[in-house]
Amino acid sequence: MSASGLSGGRLRDIFALARLGCELADPDKVTPAHLQSAALKLRGERVIAGRPGHWPRLAEIHRDKQVANDENDAFLLLHSLVLNYDGDPWWDVHPLVRLDERFDRAWQSLSALKTDPAPR
């Protein structure tokens, strides 16, 4: 994945990924592996704001592309765990946050609920 794909389109994150990728590669050329390592480091810095109860909500936002007008979703937006996209407004979980295993577990749980047959 490219730096722009890992950044969610946030210019600040593109620069951070590029800078860290260059630092990791020095003196060699930057490779996708350097960018992946940079992304994992920046992921750790981003998700530190996440609380245990946030992960299921992040999975829902990723699925629905919508946020609620409440304190919890405002917190996720404030700390850039969720990004707002222009045009017809929609929201999604920051790509770096989606690299976290806690998000992955919440996403798998939500996906399993969707595929389970309804009880009769």
Backbone as a chain_set.jsonl record, in Angstrom:
{"seq": "MSASGLSGGRLRDIFALARLGCELADPDKVTPAHLQSAALKLRGERVIAGRPGHWPRLAEIHRDKQVANDENDAFLLLHSLVLNYDGDPWWDVHPLVRLDERFDRAWQSLSALKTDPAPR", "coords": {"N": [[0.841, -1.17, 0.0], [0.464, 2.298, -0.667], [1.984, 5.369, 0.6], [0.086, 7.385, 0.554], [-2.271, 5.896, 0.58], [-2.091, 4.676, 3.07], [-2.287, 6.844, 4.679], [-4.831, 7.813, 4.691], [-5.402, 9.98, 3.216], [-4.704, 12.225, 4.614], [-2.645, 14.925, 4.666], [-0.673, 15.547, 6.562], [-0.144, 13.014, 7.636], [0.797, 11.675, 5.373], [3.242, 13.001, 4.979], [4.498, 12.309, 7.398], [4.663, 9.502, 7.163], [6.274, 9.321, 4.864], [8.61, 10.659, 5.721], [9.454, 9.042, 7.903], [9.739, 6.606, 6.56], [11.899, 7.261, 4.892], [13.86, 7.706, 6.838], [14.086, 5.129, 7.896], [15.075, 3.787, 5.689], [17.501, 4.947, 5.089], [20.87, 4.533, 4.253], [19.763, 3.692, 1.892], [17.422, 3.182, -0.911], [13.964, 4.001, -0.506], [11.674, 1.477, 0.198], [8.66, -0.519, -0.342], [8.546, -2.104, 1.952], [9.822, -0.526, 3.867], [7.959, 1.545, 4.075], [5.8, 0.104, 5.092], [6.818, -0.656, 7.587], [7.101, 1.899, 8.684], [4.401, 2.607, 8.762], [3.418, 0.804, 10.671], [4.717, 1.711, 12.956], [3.675, 4.344, 13.148], [1.012, 3.677, 13.415], [0.95, 2.647, 16.007], [1.358, 5.02, 17.427], [-0.951, 6.381, 16.785], [-3.16, 4.78, 17.652], [-2.977, 4.808, 20.358], [-4.703, 6.49, 21.625], [-7.049, 5.128, 21.56], [-9.679, 3.44, 23.274], [-10.804, 0.533, 25.116], [-13.631, 0.143, 24.618], [-13.95, 1.438, 22.213], [-13.298, -0.064, 19.934], [-15.345, -1.879, 18.862], [-17.156, 0.092, 18.046], [-15.648, 1.479, 16.146], [-15.475, -0.493, 14.172], [-18.163, -0.574, 13.378], [-18.452, 2.009, 12.299], [-16.686, 1.798, 10.171], [-18.054, -0.064, 8.62], [-20.554, 1.234, 8.141], [-19.972, 3.832, 7.335], [-20.689, 6.157, 8.623], [-21.079, 8.538, 11.287], [-22.095, 9.166, 14.666], [-23.788, 11.875, 16.33], [-22.421, 12.334, 18.926], [-20.597, 12.217, 22.092], [-18.688, 10.115, 22.13], [-18.173, 9.436, 19.389], [-17.304, 11.926, 18.588], [-14.91, 12.088, 19.999], [-13.439, 10.097, 18.669], [-13.185, 11.287, 16.159], [-11.816, 13.663, 16.844], [-9.333, 12.69, 17.665], [-8.416, 11.644, 15.347], [-8.908, 8.978, 14.76], [-10.97, 8.298, 13.268], [-11.809, 9.489, 10.082], [-13.108, 12.254, 8.224], [-14.563, 12.53, 5.057], [-14.716, 14.443, 2.052], [-17.104, 15.85, -0.342], [-20.021, 14.073, -0.983], [-20.741, 13.792, 2.193], [-18.95, 11.435, 4.131], [-17.614, 9.019, 6.434], [-14.763, 7.285, 7.696], [-12.741, 4.744, 9.226], [-9.452, 5.504, 10.134], [-6.849, 4.438, 7.958], [-4.434, 3.54, 9.191], [-5.311, 2.837, 11.719], [-6.895, 0.709, 11.085], [-5.011, -1.237, 10.747], [-4.514, -2.273, 13.201], [-4.631, -4.961, 15.51], [-6.72, -5.129, 17.342], [-8.757, -3.689, 16.128], [-9.114, -5.35, 13.946], [-10.066, -7.703, 15.17], [-12.523, -6.736, 16.194], [-13.754, -6.083, 13.802], [-13.936, -8.588, 12.562], [-15.657, -9.834, 14.366], [-17.974, -8.273, 14.045], [-18.48, -8.778, 11.357], [-18.988, -11.512, 11.484], [-21.379, -11.544, 12.873], [-23.064, -10.493, 10.968], [-23.123, -12.484, 9.044], [-24.129, -14.704, 10.29], [-26.902, -16.912, 10.403], [-30.267, -15.871, 11.011], [-31.919, -16.515, 14.104], [-34.486, -19.014, 14.476]], "CA": [[0.0, 0.0, 0.0], [1.252, 3.521, -0.775], [1.909, 6.292, 1.74], [-1.192, 8.101, 0.509], [-3.305, 4.954, 0.992], [-1.953, 4.448, 4.504], [-2.523, 8.107, 5.385], [-6.234, 8.191, 4.64], [-5.477, 11.25, 2.502], [-4.268, 13.328, 5.481], [-1.333, 15.383, 4.231], [0.252, 15.421, 7.689], [0.247, 11.609, 7.755], [1.627, 11.356, 4.203], [4.587, 13.491, 5.273], [5.064, 11.517, 8.495], [5.026, 8.192, 6.606], [7.406, 9.5, 3.943], [9.803, 10.995, 6.509], [9.889, 7.869, 8.649], [10.215, 5.644, 5.563], [13.246, 7.698, 4.489], [14.769, 7.456, 7.968], [14.303, 3.683, 7.996], [15.797, 3.319, 4.504], [18.789, 5.616, 4.959], [21.117, 5.343, 3.071], [19.228, 3.032, 0.703], [16.161, 3.678, -1.45], [12.771, 3.621, 0.249], [10.941, 0.358, -0.395], [7.363, -0.743, 0.31], [8.767, -2.652, 3.297], [10.097, 0.613, 4.748], [6.686, 2.226, 4.312], [4.996, -0.75, 5.975], [7.39, -0.502, 8.934], [6.721, 3.246, 9.128], [2.97, 2.574, 9.058], [3.22, 0.096, 11.936], [5.153, 2.618, 14.025], [2.696, 5.421, 13.265], [-0.215, 3.066, 13.937], [1.085, 2.613, 17.457], [1.182, 6.375, 17.943], [-2.335, 6.802, 16.55], [-4.159, 4.013, 18.388], [-2.799, 4.965, 21.808], [-5.885, 7.205, 22.123], [-8.195, 4.217, 21.557], [-10.066, 2.788, 24.521], [-11.381, -0.787, 24.812], [-14.972, 0.228, 24.061], [-13.956, 2.086, 20.898], [-13.043, -0.957, 18.804], [-16.586, -2.273, 18.19], [-17.739, 1.271, 17.379], [-14.845, 1.731, 14.947], [-15.898, -1.471, 13.161], [-19.462, -0.126, 12.863], [-18.22, 3.181, 11.441], [-16.069, 1.287, 8.939], [-19.119, -0.71, 7.847], [-21.657, 2.13, 7.786], [-19.442, 5.103, 6.822], [-21.438, 7.206, 9.291], [-20.795, 8.766, 12.701], [-23.204, 9.714, 15.45], [-23.538, 13.167, 16.949], [-22.284, 12.1, 20.368], [-19.253, 12.43, 22.632], [-17.772, 9.033, 21.76], [-17.736, 9.596, 18.001], [-16.537, 13.173, 18.536], [-13.577, 11.731, 20.485], [-12.768, 9.365, 17.593], [-12.844, 12.275, 15.134], [-10.819, 14.579, 17.402], [-8.033, 12.02, 17.715], [-8.162, 11.146, 13.984], [-9.11, 7.548, 14.605], [-11.95, 8.31, 12.187], [-11.618, 10.645, 9.206], [-14.245, 12.741, 7.453], [-14.217, 12.711, 3.651], [-15.519, 15.476, 1.392], [-18.094, 15.47, -1.348], [-21.169, 13.595, -0.227], [-19.974, 13.458, 3.402], [-18.887, 10.09, 4.689], [-16.557, 8.861, 7.405], [-14.204, 5.941, 7.764], [-11.658, 4.536, 10.176], [-8.137, 5.812, 9.566], [-6.198, 3.195, 7.517], [-3.452, 3.067, 10.168], [-6.063, 2.208, 12.804], [-7.369, -0.583, 10.578], [-3.902, -2.193, 10.84], [-4.415, -2.744, 14.574], [-5.277, -6.263, 15.725], [-7.985, -4.943, 18.067], [-9.758, -3.34, 15.121], [-9.362, -6.553, 13.151], [-10.947, -8.589, 15.957], [-13.86, -6.133, 16.231], [-14.305, -6.194, 12.442], [-14.289, -9.994, 12.364], [-16.848, -10.069, 15.185], [-19.11, -7.619, 13.387], [-18.732, -9.514, 10.11], [-19.571, -12.81, 11.85], [-22.777, -11.286, 13.221], [-23.788, -10.234, 9.743], [-23.25, -13.697, 8.235], [-24.842, -15.746, 11.023], [-28.321, -16.942, 10.089], [-31.148, -15.41, 12.074], [-32.534, -17.63, 14.837], [-35.876, -19.278, 14.081]], "C": [[0.889, 1.236, 0.0], [1.109, 4.381, 0.476], [0.573, 7.022, 1.737], [-2.341, 7.189, 0.917], [-3.271, 4.686, 2.486], [-2.309, 5.686, 5.31], [-3.991, 8.474, 5.458], [-6.433, 9.514, 3.923], [-5.072, 12.446, 3.351], [-2.839, 13.689, 5.118], [-0.295, 15.238, 5.345], [0.749, 13.984, 7.826], [1.073, 11.146, 6.559], [3.069, 11.773, 4.477], [5.249, 12.661, 6.373], [5.502, 10.145, 7.995], [6.249, 8.298, 5.7], [8.689, 9.773, 4.722], [10.335, 9.769, 7.24], [10.392, 6.778, 7.705], [11.627, 5.97, 5.11], [14.261, 7.435, 5.605], [15.09, 5.968, 8.088], [15.156, 3.156, 6.848], [17.226, 3.836, 4.43], [19.941, 4.641, 5.163], [20.542, 4.741, 1.78], [17.966, 3.723, 0.196], [15.01, 3.187, -0.577], [12.041, 2.52, -0.516], [9.555, 0.266, 0.248], [7.513, -1.312, 1.726], [9.073, -1.538, 4.3], [8.807, 1.357, 5.076], [5.786, 1.414, 5.242], [5.501, -0.654, 7.407], [7.039, 0.864, 9.515], [5.253, 3.269, 9.535], [2.708, 1.889, 10.394], [3.641, 0.96, 13.12], [4.134, 3.722, 14.233], [1.35, 4.905, 13.762], [-0.186, 3.061, 15.455], [0.881, 3.977, 18.093], [-0.275, 6.826, 17.817], [-3.304, 6.092, 17.489], [-4.016, 4.135, 19.903], [-3.999, 5.679, 22.427], [-7.104, 6.289, 22.219], [-8.413, 3.564, 22.912], [-10.751, 1.477, 24.177], [-12.771, -0.725, 24.166], [-15.047, 0.85, 22.676], [-13.908, 1.098, 19.734], [-14.317, -1.449, 18.128], [-17.232, -1.091, 17.447], [-16.959, 1.601, 16.11], [-15.23, 0.762, 13.829], [-17.239, -1.062, 12.553], [-19.303, 1.07, 11.92], [-17.615, 2.738, 10.114], [-17.123, 0.646, 8.029], [-20.113, 0.307, 7.292], [-21.231, 3.446, 7.145], [-20.192, 6.305, 7.391], [-20.96, 7.329, 10.738], [-22.038, 9.327, 13.366], [-22.795, 11.073, 16.008], [-23.513, 12.969, 18.46], [-20.82, 12.245, 20.784], [-18.259, 11.363, 22.196], [-17.265, 9.188, 20.338], [-16.952, 10.891, 17.821], [-15.099, 12.923, 18.989], [-12.782, 11.04, 19.372], [-12.346, 10.304, 16.471], [-11.729, 13.202, 15.61], [-9.43, 13.975, 17.369], [-7.67, 11.334, 16.393], [-8.144, 9.63, 13.895], [-10.121, 7.306, 13.49], [-11.722, 9.589, 11.399], [-12.912, 10.966, 8.475], [-13.774, 12.988, 6.032], [-15.217, 13.638, 2.991], [-16.469, 14.906, 0.352], [-19.387, 15.163, -0.63], [-20.567, 13.076, 1.074], [-20.102, 12.005, 3.824], [-17.658, 10.012, 5.571], [-16.023, 7.443, 7.313], [-13.078, 5.932, 8.789], [-10.336, 4.804, 9.453], [-7.46, 4.496, 9.16], [-5.143, 2.668, 8.487], [-4.141, 2.356, 11.329], [-6.553, 0.832, 12.363], [-6.268, -1.636, 10.57], [-3.794, -2.817, 12.228], [-5.192, -4.044, 14.757], [-6.588, -6.138, 16.483], [-9.096, -4.522, 17.117], [-10.118, -4.589, 14.318], [-10.289, -7.523, 13.887], [-12.373, -8.042, 15.995], [-14.533, -6.255, 14.869], [-14.751, -7.63, 12.166], [-15.547, -10.347, 13.157], [-18.089, -9.496, 14.531], [-19.474, -8.353, 12.106], [-19.383, -10.86, 10.392], [-21.041, -12.644, 12.21], [-23.634, -11.126, 11.973], [-24.049, -11.521, 8.954], [-23.969, -14.826, 8.962], [-26.308, -15.74, 10.637], [-29.149, -16.511, 11.283], [-31.762, -16.608, 12.79], [-34.002, -17.779, 14.434], [-36.702, -19.636, 15.262]], "O": [[1.96, 1.223, 0.606], [0.229, 4.151, 1.305], [-0.011, 7.255, 2.795], [-3.296, 7.653, 1.54], [-4.317, 4.489, 3.103], [-2.601, 5.587, 6.501], [-4.362, 9.367, 6.22], [-7.506, 10.111, 4.006], [-5.093, 13.576, 2.863], [-1.93, 12.868, 5.243], [0.842, 14.846, 5.084], [1.927, 13.758, 8.101], [1.96, 10.307, 6.715], [4.002, 11.005, 4.242], [6.435, 12.347, 6.282], [6.579, 9.669, 8.351], [7.151, 7.462, 5.763], [9.734, 9.194, 4.425], [11.534, 9.49, 7.2], [11.369, 6.096, 8.017], [12.46, 5.075, 4.959], [15.381, 6.995, 5.345], [16.233, 5.594, 8.351], [15.884, 2.178, 7.02], [18.072, 3.226, 3.777], [19.973, 3.968, 6.193], [20.817, 5.244, 0.691], [17.498, 4.703, 0.776], [15.071, 2.107, 0.01], [11.821, 2.626, -1.723], [9.305, 0.904, 1.271], [6.691, -1.028, 2.598], [8.635, -1.597, 5.448], [8.587, 1.753, 6.221], [5.09, 1.981, 6.085], [4.704, -0.58, 8.342], [6.718, 0.976, 10.699], [4.898, 3.882, 10.542], [1.866, 2.345, 11.168], [2.994, 0.942, 14.167], [3.762, 4.014, 15.369], [0.629, 5.621, 14.455], [-1.164, 3.423, 16.11], [0.299, 4.084, 19.172], [-0.768, 7.575, 18.661], [-4.181, 6.735, 18.066], [-4.848, 3.617, 20.647], [-4.286, 5.501, 23.611], [-8.084, 6.629, 22.883], [-7.466, 3.186, 23.602], [-11.236, 1.316, 23.057], [-13.044, -1.49, 23.241], [-16.093, 0.796, 22.03], [-14.425, 1.393, 18.656], [-14.374, -1.44, 16.898], [-17.783, -1.258, 16.359], [-17.558, 1.967, 15.098], [-15.303, 1.157, 12.666], [-17.433, -1.19, 11.344], [-19.945, 1.132, 10.872], [-17.991, 3.243, 9.056], [-17.076, 0.804, 6.809], [-20.473, 0.252, 6.116], [-22.035, 4.104, 6.485], [-20.318, 7.339, 6.734], [-20.497, 6.358, 11.337], [-22.915, 9.888, 12.711], [-21.609, 11.377, 16.139], [-24.431, 13.366, 19.177], [-19.929, 12.379, 19.945], [-17.102, 11.677, 21.919], [-16.063, 9.086, 20.095], [-16.039, 10.954, 16.998], [-14.167, 13.49, 18.42], [-11.61, 11.346, 19.153], [-11.271, 10.14, 15.895], [-10.799, 13.491, 14.857], [-8.455, 14.668, 17.077], [-6.73, 10.54, 16.335], [-7.448, 9.06, 13.055], [-10.127, 6.253, 12.853], [-11.471, 10.646, 11.977], [-13.702, 10.08, 8.15], [-12.717, 13.58, 5.816], [-16.404, 13.631, 3.317], [-16.619, 13.695, 0.187], [-19.806, 15.92, 0.245], [-19.938, 12.018, 1.071], [-21.191, 11.433, 3.868], [-16.76, 10.847, 5.466], [-16.731, 6.521, 6.906], [-12.541, 6.974, 9.162], [-10.136, 4.384, 8.313], [-7.488, 3.533, 9.927], [-4.972, 1.454, 8.596], [-3.612, 1.38, 11.862], [-6.618, -0.098, 13.167], [-6.56, -2.82, 10.402], [-3.059, -3.787, 12.412], [-6.286, -4.2, 14.215], [-7.486, -6.958, 16.291], [-10.243, -4.943, 17.273], [-11.291, -4.846, 14.048], [-11.195, -8.097, 13.283], [-13.33, -8.802, 15.845], [-15.736, -6.502, 14.785], [-15.821, -7.855, 11.6], [-16.405, -11.08, 12.665], [-19.13, -10.15, 14.47], [-20.655, -8.529, 11.805], [-20.239, -11.306, 9.628], [-21.86, -13.505, 11.891], [-24.782, -11.568, 11.93], [-25.069, -11.639, 8.276], [-24.378, -15.803, 8.334], [-26.912, -14.67, 10.549], [-28.776, -16.758, 12.431], [-32.089, -17.609, 12.153], [-34.671, -16.802, 14.097], [-37.899, -19.892, 15.124]]}, "num_chains": 1, "name": "protein.A"}
